[in-house]
Amino acid sequence: MDEKLTVRHWCRIASGLVIKDGEVVLHSGGENGVALLAAAYRHLGLNYPKFFKMDALSKAGFVAGEVLLSDEKDRFEPREDRAVVLFSSSGCEADDIHYRETITDGNYYPSPSLFVYTLPNVVTGELAIRNLYRGETSAYVLEKFDAKEIVRLVSEAFVDEKTKSVLAGWIDCPDDGSVDAMVFLAEEGEGEPLKPELLYKLFENK
C-alpha cells in the first residue's frame, strides 16, 4: 500500500441519496435504482442522450462520475494519466438475465442493445469515453465490498508510472430497482489517506 495515496473526493449513491464529500446532492424522496439515477441526471442538468441507452450499472457509474468530477478543471482534455478501476458484486448479472430472456426457446430474438452490456467492464469504458481517459480501465467482481482488497488493487494501478490518479470504487446494481455505489478519486496529494478504514466509513454513508 502506498502511504502517499489519498482520497480527494468521493461520491455515494444509495437509499435514495446522492452524496458528494459528505454533502447531499440529491434526496430523491424514496426513488432508488434506475429511477434515482434518472432523477440525478435531471437534477444535474446533464445533456448526454447515450445515458438513456445504458444499463443500470453504466448509468450508476456515469452519474457517480458526473458528481465526482463536476468541479474538475480541464475535465474534458484527453489524458493518459488517469485510470479507472471499479468493483462490483453482481457485475452484469442483471443484464445477463435480461439477455437470456430474449433467447429462450420459441422466442429467439437476441437483443443487441442488451448484449452490449453483458460484460461488467463496460461501465469503465463508458467513463473513459465520456471523460477522454486513455489510461488503464479494469473491473473486478468481488463476493462483497472488501475495502482491503479495493485499496490493494487501486494502489497497484499506480505501478504504471503514467498513472497519477485513479477513479475507483464500488458500483453494484443487481436489478433495475437497486443501486449501491461509492466512487472516489485516489491520487497523491491533499486528502484523507487511502486506507480500508476510510473506505468502510465512506461506504456506510447512506
C-alpha positions in Angstrom: 0.0 0.0 0.0 1.3 3.4 -1.0 1.1 5.6 2.1 1.1 8.7 0.0 -2.2 7.9 -1.8 -5.2 9.9 -0.6 -8.9 10.2 -1.4 -9.5 13.7 -2.6 -13.2 13.4 -3.4 -15.9 10.8 -3.1 -19.5 10.1 -4.1 -22.1 7.8 -2.5 -25.3 6.7 -4.2 -27.7 4.5 -2.3 -31.0 4.5 -0.4 -32.5 7.4 -2.5 -29.5 9.7 -1.8 -26.7 11.1 -3.9 -23.8 12.5 -1.7 -20.6 14.2 -2.6 -17.9 14.7 0.1 -20.5 14.4 2.8 -22.9 16.9 1.3 -26.3 15.7 0.0 -26.5 16.5 -3.7 -30.0 14.9 -4.2 -32.6 13.4 -1.9 -35.0 11.6 -4.2 -37.8 11.1 -1.8 -37.8 7.3 -2.0 -36.7 6.6 -5.5 -33.9 4.1 -5.9 -32.2 2.2 -8.7 -32.6 3.4 -12.2 -35.3 5.9 -11.1 -32.8 7.5 -8.7 -30.2 7.7 -11.4 -32.6 9.3 -13.8 -33.6 11.8 -11.1 -29.9 12.6 -10.5 -29.3 13.0 -14.3 -32.2 15.6 -14.5 -31.1 17.3 -11.3 -27.6 17.8 -12.6 -28.9 19.3 -15.8 -26.9 16.9 -18.0 -27.2 16.5 -21.8 -25.8 13.1 -22.7 -28.5 11.2 -24.7 -26.5 8.0 -24.6 -27.3 7.8 -20.9 -30.8 6.5 -21.6 -29.4 3.6 -23.6 -27.1 2.4 -20.8 -27.8 -0.4 -18.4 -28.2 0.3 -14.7 -24.5 -0.4 -13.9 -23.2 2.1 -16.5 -25.8 4.7 -15.5 -24.6 4.4 -11.9 -21.0 4.8 -13.0 -21.9 7.7 -15.2 -23.8 9.6 -12.5 -21.2 9.0 -9.9 -18.5 10.3 -12.3 -20.5 13.4 -13.1 -21.0 14.2 -9.4 -17.4 13.3 -8.5 -15.7 15.3 -11.3 -18.1 18.2 -11.5 -15.6 20.8 -10.2 -12.5 19.4 -12.0 -10.7 21.9 -14.2 -9.9 20.9 -17.8 -12.0 17.9 -17.3 -12.6 17.0 -20.9 -9.0 17.3 -22.0 -7.6 13.9 -23.2 -5.4 12.4 -20.5 -3.4 9.2 -20.2 -2.5 9.7 -16.5 -5.9 8.6 -15.0 -7.0 5.0 -14.7 -10.5 3.7 -13.9 -10.8 0.7 -11.5 -14.2 -0.4 -10.4 -15.6 -3.2 -8.3 -18.9 -5.0 -8.0 -20.6 -8.0 -6.5 -23.3 -8.7 -9.1 -21.4 -7.4 -12.1 -23.5 -7.5 -15.2 -25.7 -10.3 -13.9 -28.9 -8.3 -14.3 -28.2 -7.7 -18.0 -27.2 -11.4 -18.5 -30.6 -12.4 -17.2 -32.4 -9.9 -19.4 -30.4 -11.0 -22.4 -31.1 -14.7 -21.7 -34.8 -13.9 -21.7 -34.5 -12.7 -25.3 -33.1 -16.1 -26.5 -35.5 -18.5 -24.7 -36.9 -21.5 -26.7 -39.5 -20.4 -29.1 -38.7 -16.7 -28.7 -35.2 -16.4 -30.3 -34.8 -12.7 -30.7 -31.5 -11.8 -29.1 -31.2 -8.1 -28.2 -28.1 -6.4 -29.5 -28.8 -3.4 -27.2 -28.7 -5.8 -24.2 -25.7 -7.8 -25.4 -23.6 -4.6 -25.3 -23.8 -4.6 -21.5 -23.1 -8.3 -20.8 -19.6 -7.5 -19.6 -19.0 -5.8 -16.2 -16.2 -3.7 -17.6 -18.4 -1.8 -20.0 -19.0 0.8 -17.2 -15.3 1.6 -17.1 -15.3 2.0 -20.8 -18.3 4.4 -20.6 -16.4 6.5 -18.1 -13.2 6.5 -20.1 -15.1 7.6 -23.3 -17.1 10.3 -21.5 -14.0 11.8 -19.9 -11.4 11.1 -22.6 -9.3 8.9 -20.4 -6.7 6.8 -22.1 -5.2 5.1 -19.0 -5.9 1.6 -17.6 -9.5 0.5 -17.2 -10.3 -2.5 -15.0 -13.4 -4.1 -13.5 -13.3 -6.7 -10.7 -16.1 -8.8 -9.3 -15.8 -9.4 -5.6 -18.1 -11.5 -3.4 -18.8 -8.5 -1.2 -17.5 -5.0 -0.5 -13.9 -5.6 0.6 -12.1 -2.3 1.4 -8.8 -4.0 2.0 -8.8 -5.7 -1.5 -10.0 -2.5 -3.1 -7.2 -0.5 -1.6 -4.7 -3.1 -2.7 -5.8 -3.2 -6.3 -6.2 0.6 -6.6 -2.7 1.0 -5.2 -1.4 -1.5 -7.8 -2.7 0.7 -10.6 -0.1 3.3 -9.6 2.7 0.9 -10.5 2.3 2.2 -14.0 4.4 5.4 -13.9 1.9 7.1 -16.3 -0.9 6.8 -13.7 -1.2 9.8 -11.5 -4.8 9.4 -10.3 -7.5 6.7 -10.3 -11.2 7.0 -10.5 -12.2 4.0 -8.4 -14.9 2.4 -6.2 -17.8 0.1 -5.8 -20.8 0.0 -8.1 -23.4 -2.7 -7.7 -26.8 -2.8 -9.4 -28.3 -6.3 -9.0 -31.5 -5.2 -10.7 -33.1 -2.0 -12.0 -34.6 -1.2 -8.6 -31.3 -1.2 -6.7 -28.1 0.8 -6.8 -25.3 0.8 -4.3 -22.3 2.9 -5.4 -19.3 4.5 -3.6 -16.8 6.0 -6.0 -13.7 8.1 -5.2 -10.7 9.8 -6.7 -7.4 8.5 -5.5 -4.1 10.3 -6.0 -1.0 11.6 -4.3 -1.6 14.9 -2.6 -4.2 16.5 -0.4 -7.0 14.4 1.1 -7.5 11.6 3.6 -5.1 8.7 3.4 -6.4 5.8 1.2 -6.9 3.1 3.8 -9.5 0.4 4.3 -10.9 2.1 7.4 -11.7 5.2 5.3 -13.4 3.2 2.6 -15.6 1.3 5.1 -16.5 4.7 6.7 -17.5 6.2 3.3 -19.4 3.0 2.3 -21.6 3.5 5.4 -22.7 7.0 4.3 -26.2 6.3 3.2 
